[in-house]
Amino acid sequence: MAEQKPKESWEDISQRVGREIGKAAGEAEKEAERLIAYINSDVVPAVREHSTRALRIASQKMAEFADYLDDQRKKS
């Protein structure tokens, strides 16, 4: 007869979910910081020189970041 694992308590589940959400939020925050740094260092100067191209680049990066956030939400 197979040995059964004890059921996980609601408190344990809540703590585990909280940790996972915390990790995802931390990663999202790091990615947001990277995006802001990228925009400040690369996009803003480019906008001043080549506004339409730079805006398209920023749009693409923001779309990639939105995809990342969606993927993180699906993993949680």
Buried (B, 14 or more C-beta within 10 A) or exposed (E): EEEEEEEEEEEEEEEEEEEEEEEBEEBBEEBEEEBEEBBEEBBEEBBEEEEEEBEEBBEEBEEEBEEBBEEBEEEE
